[in-house]
């Protein structure tokens, strides 16, 4: 498929974080772009304001006439949208339009670039955004497609040229097997998406299959059972961070690579998991010739990704932190980070489980990771693409956490502000991958109003 010959692109699920980056990029290339999403959001509002037409009803009669020409229209859909469940997708398929999944489209866009792909069950968005920022600051001709909104660019797309591309290699639906990466990293292979994979071994095997697609260099976190160069912290990795310390909220550490070294690299991101994310991005950047000195300069100005340990309120009364953590491993990383940053403070964690299947598959691990916090509030499960599963609920999760930590309660979203005030904890974490990010904005406003 030659993208140059496609004039009109219709995105089904255009409000998704990955899909919206592709829509923005196609609009940047001068294509006519439109799409559908189930519900309005800040992302769809931003896309609409940029001139992209979006419908929120899956009735094909509402499709703009311009997109009914089969020859000129390409349809791209997210794997979260299923056949026989979406009238628009069924219409396009039954009328023989060119219809492809998002991952295949991303592969087509990047196949003529030097593709830098970031894979892993955790850390993809932060790692790829660090890498994208490094390349931008180093004046490398690259465009980065991200799974989150960067604080530096207030976007999930970093434009900068088409010699290189930075992409998140998503394991969901085995999407990353559609890519042709030249350089890649794997940050983690913890069990996840067990609605897609038979078991943890199947997941690891698929990551190995992805690694075999890499044409130039693959680097993995030390300890991952995949043959490649490694990165890590104090563990004799090929790319190694050492002498880590905290200085006024920043992390400083020394770096050794197979051919070079640098001292006192500084990042303004909390948690040693972000040191690891930085090392993965550094390994990939040096592979294409970016110097450690230029990397250090870029890292000094990097400000992170929206909803990755994002400070939403910092007052004498409250430190409100918003994070996308929705897997037990990610919750543990946030716990470690907040313990390092605020070792003498009590912490209230507000968590919204994401997906019934994930809550079921990792129930024991969720209980252990959440019970670590001084006080826990659990919201109802955010279903996303799923229907309820019998015996799986936030109430069940709360009762099991209660056996370890009695300071836990199931709370409806409308009551979260009240619960935060009653808890009298200064450090408040709000975590999850559903609509809790929008709830954080409401909570912040309510807490500010109370202070006034």
C-alpha positions as CSV (number, residue, x, y, z in Angstrom):
1,X,0.0,0.0,0.0
2,X,1.3,3.4,-1.0
3,X,0.2,6.0,1.6
4,X,0.8,8.7,-1.0
5,X,-2.1,7.3,-3.1
6,X,-4.5,7.4,-0.2
7,X,-6.4,10.7,0.0
8,X,-9.0,10.1,2.8
9,X,-8.6,8.1,6.0
10,X,-11.3,7.1,8.4
11,X,-10.3,6.0,11.9
12,X,-12.6,3.8,13.9
13,X,-11.7,4.4,17.5
14,X,-10.0,7.7,16.7
15,X,-10.1,8.9,20.3
16,X,-7.6,6.2,21.4
17,X,-4.2,7.5,22.4
18,X,-2.4,5.5,19.7
19,X,-5.0,6.1,17.0
20,X,-5.2,9.8,17.6
21,X,-1.4,10.2,17.0
22,X,-1.8,8.5,13.7
23,X,-4.8,10.8,12.8
24,X,-2.7,13.9,13.7
25,X,0.2,12.6,11.6
26,X,-2.1,12.0,8.5
27,X,-3.6,15.4,8.9
28,X,0.0,16.8,9.0
29,X,0.7,15.1,5.7
30,X,-2.3,16.8,4.2
31,X,-4.7,13.9,4.1
32,X,-8.4,14.3,4.7
33,X,-9.1,12.7,8.1
34,X,-12.3,11.8,9.9
35,X,-13.4,9.1,12.4
36,X,-15.6,7.6,15.0
37,X,-15.3,7.1,18.7
38,X,-17.8,5.8,21.2
39,X,-17.6,8.7,23.6
40,X,-16.4,12.3,23.5
41,X,-13.1,13.1,25.4
42,X,-10.4,15.7,25.7
43,X,-8.6,13.9,22.8
44,X,-11.6,14.0,20.5
45,X,-12.3,17.6,21.4
46,X,-8.7,18.5,20.5
47,X,-8.9,16.6,17.2
48,X,-12.2,18.3,16.4
49,X,-10.7,21.7,17.1
50,X,-7.9,20.9,14.6
51,X,-10.5,20.3,11.9
52,X,-11.0,16.5,12.0
53,X,-14.6,15.5,11.8
54,X,-15.7,12.9,14.4
55,X,-19.0,11.1,14.9
56,X,-20.1,9.4,18.1
57,X,-22.8,7.2,16.6
58,X,-21.8,4.0,14.7
59,X,-24.6,4.5,12.2
60,X,-23.0,4.4,8.7
61,X,-25.6,6.9,7.5
62,X,-23.7,9.5,9.4
63,X,-20.5,9.0,7.5
64,X,-19.5,12.1,5.6
65,X,-20.2,11.7,1.9
66,X,-16.6,12.4,1.0
67,X,-15.6,9.1,2.7
68,X,-18.0,6.9,0.8
69,X,-15.7,6.6,-2.2
70,X,-14.2,3.2,-1.9
71,X,-11.2,3.9,-4.2
72,X,-10.0,6.9,-2.2
73,X,-10.7,5.9,1.4
74,X,-8.7,3.8,3.8
75,X,-10.3,2.6,7.0
76,X,-8.1,2.1,10.0
77,X,-9.5,0.5,13.2
78,X,-8.3,-0.3,16.7
79,X,-8.3,-3.9,17.8
80,X,-10.4,-2.9,20.7
81,X,-13.3,-2.6,18.2
82,X,-14.6,-6.0,17.2
83,X,-16.4,-7.2,14.1
84,X,-20.1,-7.8,14.6
85,X,-20.1,-5.3,17.5
86,X,-19.6,-2.1,15.6
87,X,-21.9,-1.2,12.7
88,X,-19.4,1.1,11.0
89,X,-16.7,-1.6,10.9
90,X,-19.2,-4.1,9.6
91,X,-20.3,-1.7,7.0
92,X,-16.8,-0.9,5.7
93,X,-15.9,-4.6,5.6
94,X,-19.1,-5.7,3.9
95,X,-18.7,-3.0,1.2
96,X,-15.1,-4.0,0.4
97,X,-13.3,-0.9,1.6
98,X,-9.6,-1.1,2.3
99,X,-9.7,-1.9,6.0
100,X,-6.6,-2.5,8.2
101,X,-5.8,-2.6,11.9
102,X,-3.9,0.2,13.6
103,X,-0.7,-1.8,14.0
104,X,-0.6,-2.7,10.3
105,X,-1.1,1.0,9.4
106,X,1.7,2.0,11.8
107,X,3.9,-0.6,10.2
108,X,3.2,0.7,6.7
109,X,3.9,4.3,7.8
110,X,7.3,3.5,9.3
111,X,8.5,0.7,7.0
112,X,10.6,3.2,4.9
113,X,12.1,4.8,8.0
114,X,14.8,3.6,10.4
115,X,12.3,2.3,13.0
116,X,13.1,2.5,16.7
117,X,10.5,0.3,18.5
118,X,9.9,0.2,22.3
119,X,8.3,-3.0,23.5
120,X,7.4,-4.3,26.9
121,X,4.4,-4.8,29.2
122,X,5.4,-1.7,31.2
123,X,7.4,1.5,30.5
124,X,6.7,1.8,26.8
125,X,5.3,5.3,26.8
126,X,7.8,6.9,29.1
127,X,10.7,5.2,27.3
128,X,9.5,6.1,23.8
129,X,8.8,9.7,24.9
130,X,12.3,10.0,26.4
131,X,13.8,8.6,23.2
132,X,11.6,10.9,21.0
133,X,12.7,13.9,23.1
134,X,16.4,13.0,22.9
135,X,16.1,12.8,19.1
136,X,14.2,16.0,18.8
137,X,16.8,17.9,21.0
138,X,19.7,16.3,19.0
139,X,18.1,17.6,15.8
140,X,17.7,14.0,14.4
141,X,15.1,13.7,11.6
142,X,12.6,11.7,13.4
143,X,8.8,11.5,14.1
144,X,7.6,9.8,17.3
145,X,4.3,8.1,17.8
146,X,3.5,7.9,21.5
147,X,1.0,6.2,23.8
148,X,0.7,9.2,26.1
149,X,0.7,13.0,26.1
150,X,4.2,14.4,26.7
151,X,4.6,17.3,29.0
152,X,7.2,18.9,26.8
153,X,5.1,18.9,23.6
154,X,1.6,18.5,25.1
155,X,1.0,15.9,22.4
156,X,1.3,12.2,21.6
157,X,3.1,13.1,18.3
158,X,6.6,14.6,18.1
159,X,7.2,15.8,14.6
160,X,10.7,16.2,13.3
161,X,11.3,14.4,10.0
162,X,11.0,11.0,8.4
163,X,14.4,9.4,8.4
164,X,13.8,7.8,11.7
165,X,10.6,6.9,13.5
166,X,10.0,6.1,17.2
167,X,7.0,3.8,17.9
168,X,5.5,1.9,20.8
169,X,5.5,-1.8,19.9
170,X,2.2,-2.9,21.5
171,X,1.9,-6.5,22.6
172,X,-1.9,-6.3,22.8
173,X,-3.5,-8.4,20.1
174,X,0.2,-9.3,19.1
175,X,0.1,-6.0,17.2
176,X,3.9,-5.5,17.4
177,X,4.5,-8.4,15.0
178,X,3.3,-6.0,12.2
179,X,6.4,-3.8,12.6
180,X,9.8,-4.0,10.9
181,X,12.0,-2.5,13.6
182,X,15.7,-1.7,13.0
183,X,16.5,-1.0,16.6
184,X,14.3,-2.1,19.5
185,X,14.2,-2.6,23.3
186,X,12.1,-4.8,25.5
187,X,11.5,-3.2,29.0
188,X,9.5,-6.0,30.6
189,X,7.7,-9.3,29.9
190,X,5.5,-9.5,33.0
191,X,2.3,-11.5,32.4
192,X,-0.5,-9.3,31.1
193,X,-3.3,-9.4,28.4
194,X,-4.2,-13.0,29.4
195,X,-7.4,-12.4,27.4
196,X,-5.1,-12.5,24.4
197,X,-2.3,-14.9,25.4
198,X,-2.8,-18.4,26.7
199,X,-0.4,-17.9,29.6
200,X,2.8,-16.1,30.6
201,X,5.0,-18.5,28.5
202,X,2.9,-17.7,25.4
203,X,3.5,-14.0,26.1
204,X,7.3,-14.4,26.4
205,X,7.4,-16.5,23.3
206,X,5.7,-13.8,21.4
207,X,8.2,-11.2,22.6
208,X,10.9,-13.5,21.4
209,X,9.2,-13.6,18.0
210,X,9.1,-9.8,18.0
211,X,12.9,-9.7,18.9
212,X,13.6,-11.8,15.8
213,X,12.1,-9.1,13.6
214,X,14.7,-6.6,14.7
215,X,17.3,-6.1,11.9
216,X,20.0,-4.1,13.7
217,X,20.1,-4.2,17.5
218,X,17.8,-5.4,20.3
219,X,18.5,-4.4,23.9
220,X,16.5,-5.9,26.8
221,X,16.4,-5.3,30.5
222,X,18.9,-7.5,32.3
223,X,17.1,-10.7,33.4
224,X,14.6,-10.9,30.6
225,X,15.1,-14.4,29.0
226,X,15.7,-13.1,25.5
227,X,19.1,-13.2,23.8
228,X,20.2,-9.6,23.3
229,X,22.3,-6.8,24.7
230,X,21.2,-5.7,28.1
231,X,20.6,-2.6,30.2
232,X,20.2,-2.4,34.0
233,X,21.2,-0.9,37.3
234,X,24.3,-2.2,39.2
235,X,24.1,-5.6,37.5
236,X,26.9,-5.8,34.9
237,X,24.6,-5.0,32.0
238,X,26.0,-3.8,28.7
239,X,24.3,-0.4,29.4
240,X,24.6,0.1,33.1
241,X,23.4,2.8,35.6
242,X,25.2,3.0,38.9
243,X,25.8,5.4,41.9
244,X,22.1,6.4,41.9
245,X,21.2,9.2,44.3
246,X,18.4,11.7,44.8
247,X,19.2,15.5,44.8
248,X,16.4,18.0,45.3
249,X,13.8,15.8,43.6
250,X,16.1,14.7,40.7
251,X,17.8,11.4,40.2
252,X,21.6,11.5,39.5
253,X,23.5,8.5,38.2
254,X,26.5,7.4,36.3
255,X,26.3,5.5,33.0
256,X,28.5,2.9,31.3
257,X,27.9,1.7,27.7
258,X,30.0,-0.8,25.7
259,X,32.1,2.1,24.3
260,X,31.7,5.1,26.5
261,X,30.7,6.4,30.0
262,X,29.4,9.6,31.6
263,X,28.9,10.7,35.2
264,X,26.1,12.6,36.9
265,X,23.4,12.1,34.4
266,X,20.3,13.9,35.7
267,X,16.6,13.1,35.2
268,X,13.6,14.8,36.8
269,X,11.5,11.7,37.1
270,X,10.8,9.8,40.3
271,X,11.6,6.1,40.9
272,X,14.3,3.7,39.8
273,X,11.9,2.3,37.2
274,X,12.4,5.6,35.4
275,X,16.2,5.2,35.6
276,X,15.6,1.9,33.8
277,X,13.4,3.6,31.2
278,X,16.0,6.2,30.6
279,X,18.7,3.6,30.2
280,X,16.6,1.8,27.5
281,X,16.1,5.0,25.6
282,X,19.8,5.9,26.0
283,X,20.9,2.5,24.6
284,X,18.7,3.0,21.5
285,X,19.8,6.6,21.0
286,X,23.5,5.8,21.2
287,X,23.0,3.0,18.7
288,X,22.1,5.5,16.0
289,X,25.0,7.8,17.0
290,X,23.7,10.3,19.5
291,X,26.4,11.1,22.0
292,X,26.1,10.7,25.8
293,X,26.7,14.5,26.1
294,X,23.8,15.3,23.9
295,X,21.6,12.7,25.7
296,X,22.5,14.3,29.1
297,X,21.5,17.8,27.7
298,X,18.2,16.5,26.4
299,X,17.4,14.6,29.7
300,X,17.9,17.8,31.7
301,X,14.9,19.4,29.8
302,X,12.7,16.3,29.7
303,X,9.5,16.7,31.8
304,X,7.8,13.4,31.5
305,X,4.4,12.1,30.3
306,X,1.0,13.1,31.4
307,X,-0.4,10.7,34.0
308,X,3.0,9.1,34.8
309,X,3.6,10.2,38.4
310,X,2.2,13.6,37.4
311,X,1.9,16.2,40.2
312,X,-1.6,17.7,40.0
313,X,-1.5,19.5,43.3
314,X,1.4,20.6,45.5
315,X,0.4,22.5,48.5
316,X,1.0,22.4,52.3
317,X,-2.3,20.5,52.6
318,X,-2.1,18.0,49.7
319,X,0.3,16.4,47.3
320,X,-2.0,14.9,44.6
321,X,-0.2,12.5,42.2
322,X,-1.9,11.1,39.1
323,X,-0.5,7.9,37.5
324,X,-1.6,5.5,34.8
325,X,-0.6,2.4,36.8
326,X,-3.1,-0.4,36.2
327,X,-1.0,-3.6,36.6
328,X,0.4,-4.8,40.0
329,X,4.0,-4.4,38.8
330,X,3.3,-0.7,37.9
331,X,1.6,-0.1,41.3
332,X,4.7,-1.5,43.0
333,X,6.9,0.9,41.0
334,X,4.7,3.8,42.0
335,X,4.8,2.6,45.7
336,X,8.6,2.5,45.6
337,X,8.8,5.9,44.0
338,X,6.6,7.6,46.5
339,X,8.4,5.9,49.4
340,X,11.7,7.3,48.1
341,X,10.3,10.8,47.5
342,X,8.2,11.0,50.8
343,X,9.8,8.5,53.2
344,X,8.2,10.0,56.3
345,X,4.6,10.6,55.0
346,X,1.5,8.5,55.2
347,X,-0.1,7.7,51.7
348,X,-3.6,7.3,50.5
349,X,-4.0,5.3,47.3
350,X,-7.1,5.7,45.1
351,X,-7.2,2.9,42.5
352,X,-9.6,2.2,39.7
353,X,-9.2,-1.4,38.4
354,X,-9.1,-1.6,34.6
355,X,-10.8,-4.6,32.9
356,X,-12.6,-7.5,34.5
357,X,-10.2,-10.0,33.0
358,X,-7.1,-8.3,34.3
359,X,-8.7,-7.9,37.8
360,X,-9.5,-11.7,37.8
361,X,-6.1,-12.8,36.3
362,X,-4.0,-10.8,38.8
363,X,-6.3,-10.6,41.8
364,X,-3.8,-11.9,44.3
365,X,-1.0,-9.5,43.0
366,X,-3.4,-6.6,43.1
367,X,-4.3,-7.4,46.7
368,X,-0.6,-7.5,47.7
369,X,0.5,-4.4,45.8
370,X,-2.4,-2.2,47.0
371,X,-2.2,-3.4,50.7
372,X,1.2,-1.8,51.0
373,X,-0.2,1.7,51.1
374,X,-1.3,3.2,54.4
375,X,-4.9,3.6,53.2
376,X,-6.6,2.4,50.1
377,X,-9.7,3.5,48.2
378,X,-10.9,1.2,45.4
379,X,-13.3,2.4,42.7
380,X,-15.7,0.2,40.7
381,X,-14.0,-1.6,37.8
382,X,-13.6,0.3,34.6
383,X,-14.9,-2.2,31.9
384,X,-13.4,-0.6,28.8
385,X,-14.0,-3.2,26.0
386,X,-15.3,-6.0,28.3
387,X,-18.6,-7.2,29.8
388,X,-18.8,-8.1,33.5
389,X,-17.4,-11.5,34.7
390,X,-19.3,-13.4,37.4
391,X,-17.5,-13.3,40.7
392,X,-15.1,-10.4,39.7
393,X,-15.7,-7.0,41.3
394,X,-14.1,-4.3,43.2
395,X,-16.0,-5.4,46.3
396,X,-14.3,-8.8,46.2
397,X,-10.9,-7.1,45.8
398,X,-11.6,-4.8,48.8
399,X,-12.6,-7.8,51.0
400,X,-9.4,-9.6,50.2
401,X,-7.2,-6.5,50.7
402,X,-9.0,-6.0,54.1
403,X,-7.5,-9.3,55.4
404,X,-4.0,-7.7,55.1
405,X,-4.8,-4.0,55.5
406,X,-8.1,-3.0,57.2
407,X,-7.7,0.6,56.0
408,X,-9.5,-0.1,52.7
409,X,-12.9,1.0,51.4
410,X,-14.9,0.7,48.2
411,X,-15.9,4.2,47.2
412,X,-18.0,5.6,44.3
413,X,-16.3,8.3,42.2
414,X,-18.6,11.1,43.4
415,X,-17.4,10.4,47.0
416,X,-13.7,10.4,46.4
417,X,-13.1,14.0,47.4
418,X,-14.9,13.5,50.7
419,X,-12.9,10.4,51.4
420,X,-9.6,12.2,50.7
421,X,-10.6,14.9,53.2
422,X,-11.7,12.5,55.8
423,X,-8.4,10.4,55.5
424,X,-6.3,13.4,56.5
425,X,-3.4,12.0,54.4
426,X,-1.3,14.7,52.7
427,X,0.1,12.4,50.0
428,X,-2.7,11.1,47.7
429,X,-2.1,8.8,44.7
430,X,-4.8,8.3,42.1
431,X,-4.0,5.4,39.8
432,X,-5.7,3.5,36.9
433,X,-6.1,3.4,33.1
434,X,-9.8,4.1,32.9
435,X,-11.6,7.5,33.3
436,X,-9.9,8.1,36.7
437,X,-7.7,10.6,34.9
438,X,-10.8,12.8,34.4
439,X,-11.8,12.3,38.0
440,X,-8.4,13.6,39.1
441,X,-9.3,16.9,37.5
442,X,-12.5,17.1,39.4
443,X,-10.8,16.1,42.7
444,X,-8.1,18.8,42.2
445,X,-10.8,21.4,41.6
446,X,-12.7,20.3,44.7
447,X,-9.6,20.3,46.9
448,X,-8.6,23.8,45.7
449,X,-12.1,25.1,46.4
450,X,-12.0,23.8,49.9
451,X,-8.7,25.5,50.5
452,X,-10.2,28.8,49.4
